[in-house]
């Protein structure tokens, strides 16, 4: 830490004499090094410190107490400047003219010209960061117990809403279902990597498979959580489900929601700020701390009514008042490159807090947490209420225990359609998606046994006999007879080529001798296909007109009956 002597070693002699006068100290020297040492020694007297403390007004005490109460007696200069003002940079001549020590512009200048605070730089891998501090040898002597300023952080108080709200949007756990669908999609399709998310083309293809929204933010969250949990990994630029998926999918929904919520809270992969509606964050344009932002949200949600509706604006206002820099490393509001998505204007300065930092809080609570099953919203997102899962995440209750009732079974229809209730095992649905053609999402999800599905099963080395054995287990031996015969036939034939009905053009002639003559004539034979009988032969596709012209050229009478 930088003590008083080291601080004063960088000051010019005129500034040292100004500070000394405020402490009633006679330096009796014009030599800066000697003056710095004498002043530092004089200021280490507890009686002098108490006297100077008593002369501070309430604003000045509040500013000094804020710095002194920060970790190590120091805080980021950007934060201090926003709260208490800026110390104007002046040389000796300007100080002589304007005398800022006699008429300080703010509390910061008043403390600076008393030698009570100083500034320095921290050098880190990301560059230099300025901080304001109280020298430690002075900090130990400050009579902070005599201040009338209460430095404790008041507990946020979010009011209860007594009215019954309208337009309730209940939290849903569909992310569990849609993550299953996404993993199954990756199992049977080639899904290329796109910034650890999915490409717009894949987003479009996935949309019919999902029961929740297919927004970029939701898909990015789903992919990030799957990646963080080890459910999916990238190999050669392609996503692949991992063996760990089985344990996750076989768990009950309550456990899956718990796992996803805790994973989001700790996720280093998903950055909520990038997906706030109305904002456009340029690449590398915001060194925010998403984990700190989420922890701030959880901390403040511990103060809301646990099972009642409360206004979201009130909670955001509390954060702005008590902890505005919750996501800003170094309290920096100037160097981020965040634009208004509509106007393209940069959103800088503390005056943009509501548009950036406040909007992030709103998105996390009414967007991400609603989509994770943690928060209900109402009246267009202005009112919120914690769900049982949400109360557990913030520590206001225990996590709901998974229900032990029997999960519903798959239902197979005579035409090969497979209905899978949403409450059925996610792992069984994942398995069905590997060998059956997808039909629709919902409750129930519907798949169908078809040549398309069996073709994708063959590519995964899944045999029809394995499919039948699985379906028997998953339905308690309730596979329709027709479906069993179909699977057995596919297995016995070893080929999944379908039976087809086709249209063709046929040439018919009066006698077998004439057909033989036509087939032995090179100018006519080129248009013919398979022989269909003694007097009939198939005509090659789209060759009927050419064959008619060729027959007439041979002097034969031809009539067209098609």
N, C-alpha and C positions, 0 to 999 in steps of 0.2 A: 504493500500500500504506500501511497505517496503522502509523506507527512508534511507538516507546516513548513519546515525548513526547505524541503525540496520544492514545494509549491512556490514559495517566495523567491527561490533562486532564479526563477524565470521572469520575475517582475522587474520593471524599471524602477529606479530610485524614487521617482515622483509618486508612483502608485504605492510604493511601500510607505511613504510618508503620509499619504491619504489614509491608508488603513490604520497606521499608528495613531493618527489624530482621533480616529473613531474609537480607539481603545485607551485614549489618554496616555499614550506612551511617547516619551522623548527618545528619539533614536540617536541624536547627536553625532551623526556621521553621514557623509555623502557617498560612502563606498558601498555598493549594492550588496555584496556578499556579507559584509559585516552587519549591514542594516537588516538583511533577511534573517540572520541568526538571532540578533537582538529581539526583533519583533516576534519571532516564533517562540522564544523563551518567555517573553512577557505574556503572550496569549495563553500559555499553559498554566496560568494561575486561576484556580477555581473561582476566587472572589471576582476577578476581572470578568471571567466568563459569565458569571451570574449577573453582573452589572449590565453587560452588553445585552444579555438575554432579556433583561427587564425593560430595555429601551425599544425592543422590537414591537411593532404593532401586530395586530392579530393576523393579518395576511402574511406578514413576514415570518411570524412564528409557524404558521401553517405550512409555508413553503419549506422552511428549514426542518420542521418536524417530519414532513413527508420524505425528504431525502434521508434524514437520519434514521427513519424507521424502515427504509428500504434495505434489501439484503446487502450487508457489508457497508451500509451508509452511502450507497451509490445507486443511481438510476440513470436510465438512458437519457441523454441530453434532449433528444427529440420530444420525449414525454414531458420532461421538466419544462422545456420551452413552451409547449402547448398549454401546460397548466398554470405556469407562473410568469411567463414572459421571457424575453431574450435580453441578454447583456450585449449592448451595442459595442462594437469594436471601435476603440478610440486610441489614438496616440497621445503623447504628453501634451502637445499643443492644443488639440481639440478638447482634451479633458480640462485644460486650463481655461479655455473659453466657455465651455458649457457646464462645467462643474457638476457632472452627473451624480457625484457622491452626496451633494447637497439637495439635488432634486431628481432622485432616481425615477426612471420611467415605469418601474414595476418592482415587485417583490424580489425578482431575481437580481436586479441591479443593486438594490439595497443590501442584500446579503453579500454580493460579490465585493462591494466597496468596504465592507466590514471584514473581509477575509474569511467569512464563514463557509463559503463554498468555493469550489474550483472546478476546472474541467480538464479532462485528459482523454487520450485515445486508447482503445483496446485494439490490438492488431490480431486478426484471426485469418483463417484460410479464405474467408469470404471478403476480406478487406478490413479497413479501419472503421471502428465504431466509437463515436463520442459518448462520454458519460459525464455526469455531474456528481460530485461527491463532497462529503465533509471530511477533511483530513482526520485520520484516526486518532491522533493525539489530542485533537480538539473535540472529536465526537465523544470521547470517554468522559469529558468534563461538562457536557451540556446538561443543564438541569431540566430535563424533559418532564420530570414529574411535576413541575410547577406550571406547565402550560395549561391553558383553559381549552385547548383544542383537542378534541377527541379524535385520535388517530385510528381507532379501531374501525374496521370495515363494517358498516351497518348491514345487517342481514336483509337481502332483498325481500320485499313484501309484495306479492302478486295477489290482487283481489279476487274474490270468488264472484262468479257470475250467477245470479239467482234465477234469471229467466231461462225458459226452455228454448234452446237455440233451434234454428231452422237449417235446412240443407246440410244435415250431418253426413260427413264422409268418414265412415268407420275405417279404422286401420284394418288392413288385410294382410294375410300371410301368404299371398299368392307368389311371393318371391321364392318360396320353397318349391312350389309347383313349377314355376317357370325356370328355375335353375335346373331342375330335373329335365325339363324339355330341352334346355340348351345343351346340357351334357349329352343327352341322347342324340341330338342333332349333330353334335361334334363326333359322336361315335360312328355315325353312318354317312357323314359327309366330310369333305375336305374344307375345313374352316381356317382360312389364312389369318395370320396375326396382323393386327393393325393398331400399333401403339398400345399393346396390351388390352385392346378392346376388339370390336368386330367392325368390319367394313360396312359402308352404307348398303352394299348389295346383300350382305348377310343379314343385316338388320331387316331389310325388306322381306327376305325369305323367311326369317324367323317370326315375323309379326303374326301370321295366322296360327302359329304353334303356341302363342302365349295367351294367358288369361288376364294378365296385367298389361300395362302400357308397354309399347316397344320404343319408348323414348331413348335417345342416346345416353342420357344420364342414368336411367334405370339399367340399361344393358351394361353400361360401363361398371356400375356398382356390382351387378351380378357376376360379371367376368372377374372383377378385382377380388371379390370375396371367394369365388371359386379358386382363384389362383393362390390367394393368401392361405386358404385352408388346405391346399394341396390336392384339391379335387380335380384340377385340370393343370396341365403343363404344356409348354411349347417345345416342339421338336422340329427342327428345320423349318421354322416359320409357320407351323401348323399346330392348332390346339388339339390335345388328346386327353380324354378322361383318364384318370389314374385309378389304381386299385382301391384307394381310400374312399372312392365314391360309394362303394357298397355299404360300408359302416355308416356313413352319413345318411344314405337313402333309406336304410332299414330302420333308422331311429324314428321315434314318434315326432309328430309335428312340433310339440312344445319344446322338445330338445333341439330340433333343427332351428327353430326361431331363436332360441337362446344362443346357439352357436353362431348364427349369422349376426345377431346383434352385438355380441362381444367381439366378433371378428371385425365388424365395421368400426367399433370404438378404437381398435388398435391398428387398423389398416394403414400401412405405409404406401399402399398402391393407389388407393382411391383418394383423390383430392376434391372435396366437396365444392370448393370455390370455382373450379373449372366449369361446373355445370349449373351455376346459379342463373336462372332465367333473366334475360336482359343484360347480362354481362358478357364481355369477350376478353378473356385473359390471354395476352400475347405469350408465345412460348418463352419460358424463363422470365416472364414479366412480373411475377409475384413470389417472393420468398416467404410464403405464409407457412404456418405450422398447423396442418389439419388436425393433428392429434390434440394440440392445445385447444383448438376451437371446440372440438367435440367434448373435451373434458370440462370446458367452461359451461357448455350447454347442460351437461349432466349435473354440474354443481348447482346451477341456478334452478334446474328442474326439481332439485331436492326441496326447494322452498315453495313450490306451487301447491295448491290444494290437491291432495293425492288422488281423490276420486270425484272431483268437481270440475266444471268448466271454468276456464280463466282466459283473460284477454292476452293474446300473443304480443300485442304492441306494448303492454305494460312490462312484460318480461324483457323485451328488447330495450326498452327505455332504462330498465334497471342495469343491464349490462353496459349500456352506453355511459351511464352515470358512474358506475363503480369499477368497471374493468373494460374500458373502451379498446385497449390494445391487446385484447385476448388472443388475436391471431397474428399480431405484427411483431416480428422479431425486431428489436431495437426501436419499436414505436414509430416506425418510418411511414409517413403518409405521402411522401413526395416522389420516391423512386420507382414505385410500382407502375407497370404498364397495363392498366385495366381500362377498357373502353366501354362506353354505353353502346350496346349492340345495335340500337336503333339509329342514333345520331353519329356514332363513331368517335364521339368526344372522349378524351381521357378524363378519368375520374380520379383526381388527385386532391391532396389536402384533407384536413379533418372535416371540412365542410361536405365531403363526399362520403362520410361515414355511413349515413343511412342507405345510400345507394349501393355501397359495397359491403361493409361489415354488418350492417343491419340486415341487408338482403340475404347475406349468407346465413345468419341466424334463422331467418324466416324459412329459408330453403331447407336447412337441416331439420328443423322441428316439424314443419307442416309438409315437407316433401319426403326427405330421406326417412325420417323416423316414422312417418305415416306409412310409407311403403315397406318398412320392416316390421309393421305390426305393433308399434310402440305408442303411437299418439293418434287419437281421433281428432278430426277437425270439424268445424261447423262455420256457417255464415261466411263462406268464401275464404276460409282459412284464418279468419280473425279470432276465432275462439278455439281453444285446444283442451284436451283432456287425456291424461295418461291412461293407457290400457293396463291390464294386469301384467303384461310383459313389460310395459314402460315403467310401471311402479317397481318392478323387480330390478330393472337395469339401473335405476337411480338409487336403489337401496331402500326404498320405502316398503318393500314387501319381499316375500320369498318367491322364487321362480315357480310358476305353475308346474305341477307334476304331470307327466304324461299319463293319459288315461289308459287303463288296462283292458278296455273292452276290445272285442274281436274286430279286426279291421275287415271291411267289406271285401268280398271276393270279386274276381273278374267275371263278366257275363259274356258268353259267346253265343251269337245268334246263328241260325241255320245258314245264312249267306256268308259266314266267315267274319262278320263284324265282331269286334271285341270292345265291349264297353267297360271302362275302368273308372269307378267312382273316384272323386277327388280325394276322399278319405282313405283310399286303398294304399297299399304299400308303394311308395315312390320307386323303390328298387324293382318291384315287379313291372311297373309301367316302363321303366328304363329298359328292362329286358324285352318287353313286348315291342318297343320301338325299334329294336335291333332286327326283328324278323317280320314285322307287319307294316303295311303301308299306312302312313298317317292320314286321318280323315278330318278330325276337328278337335279343338280344345274346348274345355268347359267341364261341366259336371253332369254326365260323365265325359271323360276323354274317350274318343272313338278311334280305333285303328281297324285295319281289315287285312285278313290273310289274302294275299294276291301274288301274282307272278313278280310284281315289282318288289314286294316285301321279301319274297323268298330269294330273289336275286341278290338283294343286299345281305341276306342271311348267308348265302353261299360265299359271298366275298369275305365274310368273317368266319368261314369254316363252320357254320352252324347247320346241322343236318335236320331234315324234316322229322326224324325220329326224336331228336332232342327237343324240337319245338313241341311235339305232341306230349312228351313226358312233362315238360314245363307246364303246359296248359292244363294237363290233368291235375298236377299239384296245386296250381293257382286257382282252380275252379272246384276243388274237391270232387274230381272225376265227373264233372258236368260238361264235358265236351260233346256237342251234338254228333250223332252218328255220321252225318254227311261230311262234317269237317274232319272227323277221324279218317274216313275213307279217302278224302282228298289228300290229306297229309301222307297217308300210307301209299297212295298212288304216286305222289311226287317222290317219296322215298324209294319206292320200287323201281320207278322209271329212271332215276338218276339224272333226269333232265327237267328243267322248269320251263320248257318251251310251251307256249299256250296253244290250245286248239283254236283254229281260225276259220272264219267264213269269208270267202272272197268272191268277187265277181270276175268273170273272164269272158272273152270273145271266142266263139267256137265256129269253126268252118265245118259245114256238113255238105256232103256230096252224095249223088244218087247211088254210086256203086263203089265197092272196095277197090276195083281195078282203077277207077278214076283217081281215088285218093292215093293209090300207089304211084300213079304217073305224076301227080302233083308233087309228092314228096321226093321223087327222083329228079325233079326239074330244079336246077340250082337257082334260077331266077324267082322261083316260088318258095322253095324250101327255107330260104333265109328268114321268112316271116312267120314260120310255124314253130309251135312248141310241142308239148307232150301229146302223144296219140291217146284219144279218149275212147276209141272203139274202131270197128272196121270201116266206118264211114264218117268219122268225126275226129277232128284234131284241134288242139288249142292254138289260138293266134297270139303271138307275142304282144305284150302290152303296148298300146298306142300304135299298132302296126296295121290295123284293119283297112284304112284308106289306101295305104301303099299296096297291100295284098290285093284289093279289088282292082286297082289299076294294072297290076301285074297279070292277074287272071284274064282281064279283058284284052290285054296285049297278046295273050296266048290264044285268043279267039273263043274264050269260054264265056257263057252267059252267067252273070252273077246278080243275085238280088240280095239287098241288105235288109235284115230283119232286126235291127237294133237302133 
